[in-house]
Amino acid sequence: MTDNRSQRLMLEIEIPAFIDGVVAAGCDICAIGHDCYVLGDLEEMDAATDELAHIDEVFGDRDFLLLEIVAYLRSLGRYLDPGSPAKHWSENSKAH
């Protein structure tokens, strides 16, 4: 069991690299609204268990950067708003 008190804290400037790592692991990360994000669907996350564990080790705790991560995902067009007719973030006009 790891000691959370000594766990590394992710830096805000690492958010783009974190997002890139999650996408490279095969997860379709996106923001949900303005205060939440998901790494991907359960099948993607299950298939990427080892890669996601490595990402957690590399970047450390990111919980305190929740809003910054969401804002960055939204700036990329990787978001879904509750009540939106979009079924996937790629349907957004900002999607790249």
C-alpha positions in Angstrom: 0.0 0.0 0.0 1.4 3.4 -0.9 1.7 6.3 1.5 -0.6 9.0 0.0 1.2 11.7 2.1 4.4 11.3 0.1 2.6 10.9 -3.3 3.8 13.3 -6.0 1.4 16.1 -6.9 0.8 16.7 -10.6 1.8 20.2 -11.9 -0.7 22.3 -13.8 1.8 22.5 -16.7 1.6 18.7 -17.0 -2.1 18.6 -17.9 -1.5 18.4 -21.6 1.0 15.6 -21.2 -1.4 13.8 -18.8 -4.3 14.1 -21.4 -2.0 12.9 -24.2 -1.0 9.9 -22.1 -4.5 8.9 -21.3 -5.5 9.2 -25.0 -2.4 7.2 -26.0 -3.4 4.5 -23.5 -6.6 4.1 -25.5 -9.0 6.0 -23.3 -11.4 8.6 -24.7 -11.0 11.2 -21.9 -13.5 14.0 -21.9 -15.0 16.6 -19.6 -18.6 16.3 -18.4 -20.0 19.8 -17.9 -17.7 22.3 -16.2 -16.7 20.3 -13.1 -16.1 16.7 -14.0 -14.3 14.5 -16.4 -14.1 10.8 -17.2 -11.0 8.9 -18.4 -13.2 6.9 -20.9 -15.8 4.2 -20.8 -15.3 1.1 -18.6 -14.1 -1.2 -21.4 -11.4 1.3 -22.4 -10.3 1.8 -18.8 -10.3 -2.0 -18.2 -8.2 -2.6 -21.4 -5.8 0.2 -20.3 -5.4 -0.8 -16.6 -1.6 -1.1 -16.7 -1.1 2.1 -18.7 -3.4 4.1 -16.4 -1.6 2.8 -13.4 1.7 3.9 -14.9 0.1 7.3 -15.7 -1.0 7.6 -12.1 2.6 6.8 -10.9 4.2 9.3 -13.4 1.8 12.3 -12.7 0.7 11.6 -9.2 -2.3 13.1 -7.4 -4.3 15.4 -9.7 -7.6 15.7 -7.7 -6.8 19.3 -6.8 -6.5 20.2 -10.5 -9.9 19.0 -11.4 -11.2 22.3 -12.7 -8.0 23.0 -14.6 -8.1 19.6 -16.3 -11.8 20.1 -17.2 -11.0 23.6 -18.6 -8.2 22.2 -20.7 -10.4 19.3 -22.0 -13.1 21.9 -22.9 -10.5 24.0 -24.7 -9.8 21.0 -26.9 -13.5 20.4 -27.6 -13.3 17.2 -25.5 -16.5 17.7 -23.5 -20.1 16.8 -23.2 -22.6 19.0 -21.5 -25.5 17.5 -19.6 -28.7 17.7 -21.6 -26.8 18.2 -24.9 -28.0 16.2 -27.9 -24.4 15.2 -28.7 -23.6 11.5 -28.0 -19.8 11.9 -28.3 -17.5 14.8 -27.6 -16.3 14.8 -31.3 -19.7 16.2 -32.3 -18.8 19.5 -30.7 -17.9 22.3 -33.0 -14.6 22.8 -31.1 -13.5 19.2 -31.5 -10.1 18.7 -33.2 
